[in-house]
Amino acid sequence: MERAGDVAVIGAGLIGLGIAFELASRGATVRVYERGEPARAASWAGAGMLAPYSESTGDEQMLALGAQSLSRYPEFVDRVRAASGIDPHLHLDGIVSAAFDEERLRELRAHAQALARRGVDCELLDRESTLAAEPALARTVLGALLRRSEGYVDNRRLGRALVAACEAKGVTIVRSATDVAVEADARRVLGVRSHLGFTPASYVVVAAGAWSASVPGIPTQFAPAVRPVKGQMLALAAPVGFLKRTTWIPGAYLVPREDGRLLVGATMEDAGFDERVTGSGLRTLLDAVHMGAPSLLDFAVTEVWAGLRPGTPDGRPLIGPTPIEGLILATGHYRNGILLTPVTAAYVADCIERGDAEALAPWLRMTTA
Ligand SMILES: Cc1cc2nc3c(=O)[nH]c(=O)nc-3n(C[C@H](O)[C@H](O)[C@H](O)COP(=O)(O)OP(=O)(O)OC[C@H]3O[C@@H](n4cnc5c(N)ncnc54)[C@H](O)[C@@H]3O)c2cc1C
């Protein structure tokens, strides 16, 4: 690689690790600074749904970016598995959205028609087919939409795999790093300062998730406008296969895992950097399960946790080069950072390797903190 001899990445979530893995695979020398443990934070707390269509808010460019990342997932996971020896458990067997009232059913019908026009593989299920597909749902269900190409990845396994894959490719991961700061002059980036002292770098990628706005040393006019959006989740010990696919019910989603955990998520809270699990958060989730899939309430609750999504004012990620030469943002992935890891990694690597930032043009807005 011509110009990417030295890249520093700040933040070892899936986004920072994905970029480091991609760059190292292309021959770059990469150093990742993580103030805690790698692959924890939001990347550990998330549900791992790969759901550009189910999660669509009507933003066509976001939908295209998500669909592009989804299509890259199998190949990305193959490469990470080969480099790490860890299988991230990718399941692209569909996501079910269940309707419990006529209005939701109408919405799902309209969504099915819109998806069919785009050539997306989906199917409307009547009540009987819905219950046959997911017997755990309440008998009051009216029907469902199955989007066949979506699914989930076990994001905790993907995180562990990416750490191992990065290290196998020669990436240096500096754990428990303190006083991490970008060093730049008015024109270009110089490197990273940390408890280890100053290390020069031609490129510095800010991938610090919900904390990206406060990474020291980013010139204030370019500090990304990212804020935390809290999500609480819980896990139930259900028999493997009790829920066959990721399933949306009103107010929550249910995501299976190969290890028998069944995840229930997630709240959406504007609570600053508070990561406590609260009674009201759990109640919101359990009320939704009570309505949509009450048989699940017989299973033991084995884990509860919370995480902070990196949100932006317009709900879109901030990815790409800033006017400070060599300073690149890769943050603000909000509800879809696990889905968007492969495409973010590839686009940022293209930008550093070839100076090709064309694909990133829609994603770099100078919305500053
Ligand atoms: C409850 C919940 C459910 C979710 N479900 C899904 C889902 O189903 N599908 C999906 O696609 N997405 C989901 N998301 C969103 C997804 O998890 C995030 O968008 C994604 O993980 C963001 O990754 P990241 O690497 O940017 O941030 P993070 O994973 O938060 O990593 C940022 C890292 O930067 C480090 N850091 C911060 N500041 C500094 C500093 N100054 N110096 C050094 N290191 C620093 C932090 O310690 C952290 O390790 C969910 C999120 C939550 C909270």
The ligand as an SDF file (V2000), in Angstrom:
LIG
                    3D

 53 58  0  0  0  0  0  0  0  0999 V2000
  -28.6990   -2.1200   23.0400 C   0  0  0  0  0  0  0  0  0  0  0  0
  -28.1280   -1.9550   21.6620 C   0  0  0  0  0  0  0  0  0  0  0  0
  -28.5910   -2.7480   20.6220 C   0  0  0  0  0  0  0  0  0  0  0  0
  -28.0380   -2.6180   19.3490 C   0  0  0  0  0  0  0  0  0  0  0  0
  -28.4410   -3.4730   18.3570 N   0  0  0  0  0  0  0  0  0  0  0  0
  -27.8650   -3.3820   17.1290 C   0  0  0  0  0  0  0  0  0  0  0  0
  -28.2220   -4.3060   16.1100 C   0  0  0  0  0  0  0  0  0  0  0  0
  -29.0520   -5.2080   16.3180 O   0  0  0  0  0  0  0  0  0  0  0  0
  -27.6320   -4.1820   14.8850 N   0  0  0  0  0  0  0  0  0  0  0  0
  -26.7200   -3.2060   14.6110 C   0  0  0  0  0  0  0  0  0  0  0  0
  -26.2330   -3.1430   13.4820 O   0  0  0  0  0  0  0  0  0  0  0  0
  -26.3620   -2.3230   15.5600 N   0  0  0  0  0  0  0  0  0  0  0  0
  -26.9050   -2.3920   16.8070 C   0  0  0  0  0  0  0  0  0  0  0  0
  -26.5620   -1.5080   17.7810 N   0  0  0  0  0  0  0  0  0  0  0  0
  -25.6570   -0.4030   17.4280 C   0  0  0  0  0  0  0  0  0  0  0  0
  -24.2290   -0.8550   17.3920 C   0  0  0  0  0  0  0  0  0  0  0  0
  -23.9410   -1.6350   18.5150 O   0  0  0  0  0  0  0  0  0  0  0  0
  -23.3100    0.3780   17.3420 C   0  0  0  0  0  0  0  0  0  0  0  0
  -23.6910    1.2550   16.2900 O   0  0  0  0  0  0  0  0  0  0  0  0
  -21.8690   -0.0530   17.0790 C   0  0  0  0  0  0  0  0  0  0  0  0
  -21.4760   -1.0510   17.9820 O   0  0  0  0  0  0  0  0  0  0  0  0
  -20.9320    1.1370   17.2070 C   0  0  0  0  0  0  0  0  0  0  0  0
  -19.6180    0.6420   17.1160 O   0  0  0  0  0  0  0  0  0  0  0  0
  -18.3940    1.5700   17.4270 P   0  0  0  0  0  0  0  0  0  0  0  0
  -17.1780    0.7760   17.2040 O   0  0  0  0  0  0  0  0  0  0  0  0
  -18.5610    2.8670   16.6960 O   0  0  0  0  0  0  0  0  0  0  0  0
  -18.5870    1.9870   18.9780 O   0  0  0  0  0  0  0  0  0  0  0  0
  -18.2700    1.1600   20.3060 P   0  0  0  0  0  0  0  0  0  0  0  0
  -18.5310   -0.2760   20.1480 O   0  0  0  0  0  0  0  0  0  0  0  0
  -19.0010    1.8800   21.3950 O   0  0  0  0  0  0  0  0  0  0  0  0
  -16.7120    1.3380   20.4750 O   0  0  0  0  0  0  0  0  0  0  0  0
  -16.1140    2.5920   20.6940 C   0  0  0  0  0  0  0  0  0  0  0  0
  -14.8230    2.3300   21.4610 C   0  0  0  0  0  0  0  0  0  0  0  0
  -14.0760    3.5370   21.5530 O   0  0  0  0  0  0  0  0  0  0  0  0
  -13.4360    3.5590   22.8190 C   0  0  0  0  0  0  0  0  0  0  0  0
  -13.0820    4.9320   23.1420 N   0  0  0  0  0  0  0  0  0  0  0  0
  -13.9280    5.9840   23.3440 C   0  0  0  0  0  0  0  0  0  0  0  0
  -13.2250    7.0990   23.5960 N   0  0  0  0  0  0  0  0  0  0  0  0
  -11.9120    6.7620   23.5450 C   0  0  0  0  0  0  0  0  0  0  0  0
  -10.7030    7.4890   23.7200 C   0  0  0  0  0  0  0  0  0  0  0  0
  -10.6940    8.7990   23.9790 N   0  0  0  0  0  0  0  0  0  0  0  0
   -9.5330    6.8120   23.6130 N   0  0  0  0  0  0  0  0  0  0  0  0
   -9.5190    5.4850   23.3300 C   0  0  0  0  0  0  0  0  0  0  0  0
  -10.6230    4.7500   23.1570 N   0  0  0  0  0  0  0  0  0  0  0  0
  -11.8190    5.3810   23.2530 C   0  0  0  0  0  0  0  0  0  0  0  0
  -14.4850    2.9730   23.7490 C   0  0  0  0  0  0  0  0  0  0  0  0
  -13.8880    2.5040   24.9460 O   0  0  0  0  0  0  0  0  0  0  0  0
  -15.0720    1.8570   22.8950 C   0  0  0  0  0  0  0  0  0  0  0  0
  -14.4150    0.6290   23.1020 O   0  0  0  0  0  0  0  0  0  0  0  0
  -27.0420   -1.6440   19.0900 C   0  0  0  0  0  0  0  0  0  0  0  0
  -26.5620   -0.8670   20.1360 C   0  0  0  0  0  0  0  0  0  0  0  0
  -27.0820   -1.0190   21.4140 C   0  0  0  0  0  0  0  0  0  0  0  0
  -26.5260   -0.1870   22.5410 C   0  0  0  0  0  0  0  0  0  0  0  0
  1  2  1  0
  2  3  1  0
  2 52  2  0
  3  4  2  0
  4  5  1  0
  4 50  1  0
  5  6  2  0
  6  7  1  0
  6 13  1  0
  7  8  2  0
  7  9  1  0
  9 10  1  0
 10 11  2  0
 10 12  1  0
 12 13  2  0
 13 14  1  0
 14 15  1  0
 14 50  1  0
 15 16  1  0
 16 17  1  0
 16 18  1  0
 18 19  1  0
 18 20  1  0
 20 21  1  0
 20 22  1  0
 22 23  1  0
 23 24  1  0
 24 25  2  0
 24 26  1  0
 24 27  1  0
 27 28  1  0
 28 29  2  0
 28 30  1  0
 28 31  1  0
 31 32  1  0
 32 33  1  0
 33 34  1  0
 33 48  1  0
 34 35  1  0
 35 36  1  0
 35 46  1  0
 36 37  1  0
 36 45  1  0
 37 38  2  0
 38 39  1  0
 39 40  1  0
 39 45  2  0
 40 41  1  0
 40 42  2  0
 42 43  1  0
 43 44  2  0
 44 45  1  0
 46 47  1  0
 46 48  1  0
 48 49  1  0
 50 51  2  0
 51 52  1  0
 52 53  1  0
M  END
$$$$
